[in-house]
Amino acid sequence: MFQKAEEEVVLFSPMEGRITLNGKPAASARIERFIKWQDETGEKDNFTTDQNGHFNLPIKKATVKLSTISKFVIAQELRVYIQDEVYLIWTMGTGNKIEFGELGGKPQNLHCELSDEMTRVEVDDGLLGTSCKWDNIVK
């Protein structure tokens, strides 16, 4: 009665950029992407930066049946592991289900400096804390 048809949703948009620590490339750093949306366990996958600190995370999608009486919410986190340290660089709760919906478009020249403090970024549909910065958003 309250079920919709199956729908493909974006759990985490593709993301590419550069990670540095104290201004130097975070070479071979491990990036852990954590997404929680259907249960408390969530799901994790891992990626590695190249020798220049560049990374490229692929899009993460799922097919779901959404109820017409509930709100779909995705919790996203990115952690970077380097030199026996862990840095949380992205934490977001969003109800947006489309590609690049987190920021309202694709961020250009994304750069994450691990020594920077996390700041709150105003977004249309959710809450974002990040130590990453970008030049602009392409709609």
C-alpha positions in Angstrom: 0.0 0.0 0.0 2.8 2.5 0.9 5.4 1.0 -1.4 6.7 2.7 -4.6 8.2 0.9 -7.5 11.9 0.2 -7.4 14.1 3.2 -7.9 17.9 3.6 -8.6 19.5 6.0 -6.1 22.9 7.5 -5.8 24.4 6.7 -2.4 27.7 8.5 -3.0 28.5 10.6 -6.1 31.8 10.1 -7.9 34.5 12.2 -6.4 38.0 13.1 -7.6 40.5 15.4 -6.1 43.8 15.7 -4.3 44.8 15.0 -0.7 47.7 16.7 1.0 49.2 16.6 4.5 51.0 19.8 5.5 51.0 20.9 1.8 52.7 17.7 0.6 51.0 15.0 -1.5 49.4 12.2 0.6 51.0 9.5 -1.6 49.5 6.0 -1.2 47.1 7.0 1.5 44.1 4.7 2.0 40.7 6.3 1.7 37.8 4.5 3.4 34.3 5.4 2.1 31.5 4.5 4.5 27.9 4.6 3.6 25.0 3.9 5.9 21.5 3.8 4.5 19.6 0.6 5.0 20.9 -0.7 8.3 23.2 0.2 11.2 26.1 -1.8 9.8 26.5 0.2 6.6 29.0 -0.6 3.9 32.7 0.3 3.4 35.0 0.3 0.4 38.6 1.4 0.1 40.7 3.3 -2.4 44.3 4.6 -2.6 45.8 7.9 -3.6 48.5 7.9 -6.3 52.0 9.3 -5.7 50.7 12.9 -6.2 47.9 12.4 -3.7 45.2 12.3 -6.4 42.2 10.1 -5.9 39.1 9.0 -7.9 36.1 7.4 -6.2 33.5 5.8 -8.4 29.8 6.5 -8.1 28.0 4.2 -5.6 24.4 3.3 -6.5 21.7 1.0 -5.3 18.2 0.0 -6.3 15.6 0.4 -3.5 11.9 0.3 -2.9 11.0 3.5 -1.1 8.0 4.0 1.1 5.8 7.0 0.4 5.5 7.7 4.1 9.2 7.7 5.1 12.2 9.9 4.3 15.3 8.3 2.6 18.5 9.3 4.3 22.1 8.5 3.5 25.0 8.9 5.9 28.3 9.3 4.2 31.9 9.4 5.6 35.4 9.6 4.1 38.4 8.7 6.3 42.0 8.9 5.2 44.6 6.6 6.7 48.2 7.8 6.5 51.3 7.5 8.7 49.4 5.6 11.4 46.9 8.5 11.7 43.2 8.6 10.7 41.6 11.8 9.3 37.9 12.3 8.9 37.6 14.5 5.9 33.9 14.2 4.9 30.8 13.5 7.0 27.3 14.1 5.6 23.7 13.2 6.1 21.5 13.8 3.0 18.2 12.8 1.5 19.3 13.7 -2.0 19.3 10.6 -4.3 20.8 12.0 -7.6 24.3 12.2 -8.9 26.2 15.2 -7.5 23.1 16.0 -5.4 25.2 16.3 -2.2 26.6 19.7 -3.2 24.1 20.6 -5.9 26.6 19.9 -8.7 30.1 18.6 -9.4 32.9 20.2 -7.3 35.9 21.5 -9.4 39.5 21.3 -8.2 38.6 19.4 -5.0 41.5 19.6 -2.5 41.6 18.0 1.0 44.3 19.2 3.3 44.5 16.7 6.2 45.8 19.3 8.7 42.8 21.6 8.1 40.0 21.7 10.6 36.6 20.4 9.5 34.1 23.1 8.7 30.4 23.1 8.1 29.3 23.7 4.6 25.8 24.9 3.7 24.0 22.5 1.4 20.4 22.3 0.2 19.4 18.9 1.4 21.4 17.8 4.4 24.3 18.6 6.7 28.0 18.5 5.6 31.2 18.7 7.6 34.4 18.6 5.6 38.1 19.6 5.5 37.9 19.7 1.7 37.6 22.8 -0.4 36.8 23.4 -4.1 36.9 26.3 -6.5 33.3 26.1 -7.7 30.4 23.8 -8.3 29.3 23.0 -11.9 25.6 22.5 -12.1 
